[in-house]
Amino acid sequence: MKLGFIGTGTITTSVIEGLLKSKAKIGQINISKRSKKNSLNLRKKSKKIKIYSKNQDIIDESSIIFVGLLPKVATKELKICKFKKGQIIVSFVSTLNIKNLKTLCNPAKVIIKAAPLPMASDSLSPTIIFPNHKLVKSLFELIGSVVIAKNEKQNNHLWVMSSFMATYASIINLLKKYLLKNKVKNEDANKYLNIFLTGMLFEFNHYNFDLNKSIKSLQTRGGINEDLLKRLQKDKFFKKMEINLNKIFLRLKKANDK
């Protein structure tokens, strides 16, 4: 099996790193010279990596092609590429729908949309795929878990979750800044937040991820957890978050409806 990756940005690099660590039975991984630093670093990690300067060469040498380009760049590049009927195309591009991908990648018939996350490098990516495909699913299971969308609308809703990564990091960063501002050492702040975040996941699993139960159990009447939660609710923090998640969905829907 020969895999080809067009584009070597953060997500693509993480997927390749995860696959290399998984010891997957892959004969060769053909990658783009785009993002020279990433491509050269990947080549140092395995003899299976082969770098090409032209995307068409990657396509010609691969049975499964992963597209990891920015939306506008992806459309432009795919228009000038020539695919084969038996090839499998896996797109990481959030705003290109299956219909348009089939047109751009004709005569290839098997088109899959996938949304792996940077945690793929540590085999911890919850990857969304649509539609289901046994081989593609098995590859992503090597770098984490797989959630299969039932249709493109559900796929868009699931992709909204991936938009939360930078926001999540920003919330944690706010907590860290608070500690540093109040004279807590950087080492101690990192130590506390690292274990705190890991511990919260175990806490959620104690209730089989019934988050309503977790929210209730983590509050003591009149306590500081209840106090902060009520303050944020009063400020409509969660309502504003919900509104903006819906806006991200509408952005994805608009792009994918074209």
C-alpha positions in Angstrom: 0.0 0.0 0.0 1.4 3.4 -1.1 0.0 6.5 0.6 0.3 10.0 -0.9 -0.1 13.3 0.9 -0.7 16.5 -0.9 0.3 19.3 1.5 2.4 18.8 4.6 0.9 21.1 7.2 0.2 20.5 10.8 -2.6 18.0 10.4 -1.0 16.0 7.6 2.3 15.9 9.5 0.6 14.6 12.6 -1.2 11.9 10.7 2.0 10.7 9.0 3.9 10.7 12.4 1.1 8.7 13.9 1.1 6.1 11.1 4.9 5.7 11.4 4.6 5.1 15.1 1.8 2.6 14.6 3.9 0.3 12.5 1.2 0.1 9.9 1.9 -2.1 6.9 2.6 0.7 4.4 5.1 0.3 1.6 5.8 3.9 0.9 4.6 7.4 1.9 4.8 10.0 -0.8 4.7 13.5 0.4 4.6 17.0 -0.9 7.6 19.3 -0.7 5.2 22.1 0.3 6.2 23.1 3.9 9.8 22.1 3.3 10.6 22.0 7.0 7.9 19.5 7.8 8.7 17.3 4.8 12.4 17.1 5.6 11.7 16.3 9.2 9.4 13.5 8.2 12.0 12.0 5.8 14.5 11.8 8.7 12.0 9.7 10.6 11.6 6.9 8.0 13.0 5.5 4.8 9.4 5.0 3.7 9.1 8.7 3.1 9.7 10.0 -0.4 9.4 13.7 -1.2 8.1 15.0 -4.5 8.1 18.6 -5.8 5.0 18.0 -8.0 1.6 16.9 -6.8 1.0 14.9 -9.9 4.0 12.7 -9.2 2.5 12.0 -5.7 -0.8 11.0 -7.3 0.8 8.8 -9.9 2.8 6.9 -7.3 0.0 6.4 -4.7 -3.1 4.2 -4.3 -4.6 6.4 -1.5 -4.2 10.2 -1.8 -4.8 12.5 1.2 -5.5 16.1 0.4 -4.4 18.5 3.1 -4.4 21.9 1.5 -6.2 25.2 2.3 -9.7 25.3 0.6 -8.8 27.8 -2.1 -5.5 26.2 -2.8 -7.1 22.7 -2.9 -9.6 23.6 -5.5 -6.9 25.2 -7.7 -4.5 22.3 -7.4 -7.0 19.5 -7.8 -8.4 21.1 -11.0 -5.0 20.5 -12.7 -4.3 17.1 -11.3 -5.1 13.8 -13.1 -6.4 10.9 -11.0 -7.0 7.2 -11.8 -10.3 5.4 -11.5 -9.2 2.9 -8.8 -7.6 5.5 -6.5 -9.1 6.4 -3.1 -9.2 10.1 -2.3 -9.3 11.3 1.3 -9.9 15.0 1.8 -9.0 17.0 5.0 -10.6 20.1 3.5 -13.5 21.2 5.6 -15.2 23.3 3.0 -15.2 21.0 0.0 -18.2 18.7 -0.3 -18.2 15.2 -1.7 -20.0 16.3 -4.9 -17.3 18.8 -5.8 -14.5 16.5 -4.8 -15.9 13.8 -7.2 -15.9 16.4 -10.0 -12.3 17.6 -9.2 -10.9 14.1 -8.7 -12.7 12.4 -11.6 -12.4 9.5 -12.6 -11.6 8.4 -9.0 -14.9 7.2 -7.5 -14.1 6.6 -3.9 -14.1 10.0 -2.1 -13.9 10.3 1.7 -13.9 13.3 3.9 -11.9 13.0 7.1 -11.1 15.3 10.0 -8.1 14.1 11.9 -6.6 16.3 14.7 -3.0 17.1 15.7 -3.2 14.5 18.4 -2.9 11.9 15.7 0.9 12.0 16.2 0.3 10.4 19.6 -2.5 8.1 18.4 -5.1 10.1 20.2 -7.1 11.7 17.3 -10.9 11.3 17.2 -11.2 11.3 13.4 -14.5 12.0 11.7 -15.0 10.3 8.4 -17.8 10.4 5.8 -18.9 8.2 4.2 -17.7 5.0 5.8 -14.9 3.1 4.1 -13.4 0.0 5.7 -9.7 0.5 4.6 -9.7 4.3 5.4 -11.4 3.6 8.7 -8.8 1.0 9.6 -5.9 3.5 8.9 -7.4 6.2 11.1 -8.0 3.7 13.9 -4.3 3.2 14.0 -3.9 6.8 15.1 -6.9 7.1 17.5 -10.6 6.4 17.2 -13.0 7.0 14.4 -16.5 8.5 14.4 -18.5 7.9 11.2 -21.0 10.6 10.1 -24.3 9.5 8.8 -24.6 12.2 6.2 -23.0 15.5 5.2 -25.1 17.6 7.5 -24.0 15.5 10.5 -20.5 15.6 9.2 -20.6 19.4 9.3 -21.9 19.3 12.9 -19.1 17.0 13.9 -16.5 19.1 12.2 -17.7 22.1 14.3 -16.1 20.3 17.3 -12.7 20.6 15.7 -13.0 24.4 15.7 -12.9 24.3 19.5 -9.2 23.4 19.8 -7.7 26.8 19.8 -10.5 28.1 22.1 -9.9 25.3 24.5 -6.2 26.0 24.6 -7.0 29.7 25.1 -9.2 28.9 28.1 -6.4 26.8 29.7 -4.0 29.6 28.9 -6.2 32.0 30.7 -6.0 29.8 33.8 -2.3 29.6 33.5 -1.9 33.4 33.1 -4.0 33.8 36.3 -1.6 31.6 38.2 1.5 33.3 36.8 0.1 36.7 37.5 -0.4 35.7 41.1 3.2 34.6 41.7 2.8 30.8 41.0 5.9 29.4 39.4 5.6 28.4 35.7 6.7 24.8 36.6 4.0 24.5 39.3 1.3 26.0 37.0 2.2 23.5 34.3 2.2 20.6 36.8 -1.1 21.6 38.3 -3.0 22.2 35.0 -1.5 19.0 33.4 -2.8 16.7 36.1 -6.0 18.7 36.5 -7.0 18.3 32.9 -6.0 14.6 32.8 -7.9 14.0 36.0 -11.1 15.7 34.7 -11.2 13.2 31.8 -11.2 10.4 34.4 -13.8 12.2 36.4 -16.1 12.3 33.3 -15.5 8.6 32.6 -16.6 7.7 36.2 -20.1 8.8 35.0 -19.8 7.2 31.6 -19.5 10.7 30.1 -22.9 11.8 31.5 -21.7 15.4 31.8 -24.9 16.5 33.6 -24.0 14.2 36.4 -20.4 15.4 36.4 -21.5 19.1 36.6 -23.8 18.3 39.5 -21.2 16.2 41.4 -18.5 18.9 41.0 -20.5 21.5 42.7 -21.1 22.0 46.4 -24.0 24.2 47.4 -22.6 27.6 48.2 -19.2 26.5 47.1 -16.7 28.2 44.7 -17.5 25.8 41.7 -21.2 26.7 42.0 -20.3 30.4 42.3 -18.1 30.5 39.2 -20.6 28.5 37.1 -23.5 30.8 38.1 -21.4 33.9 37.3 -20.5 32.6 33.8 -24.2 31.6 33.2 -25.3 35.1 34.2 -22.8 36.6 31.8 -24.3 34.3 29.1 -20.8 32.7 28.5 -22.3 29.3 27.5 -25.1 30.8 25.4 -22.6 32.9 23.4 -20.5 29.8 22.9 -23.6 27.9 21.6 -24.4 30.8 19.2 -20.9 30.9 17.8 -20.8 27.1 17.4 -23.9 27.4 15.3 -22.2 30.2 13.2 -19.3 27.8 12.5 -21.8 25.2 11.4 -23.5 27.7 9.0 -20.1 28.6 7.6 -19.4 25.0 6.9 -22.9 24.3 5.5 -22.7 27.3 3.2 -19.4 26.2 1.8 -20.5 22.6 1.4 -23.8 23.5 -0.2 -22.1 25.1 -3.2 
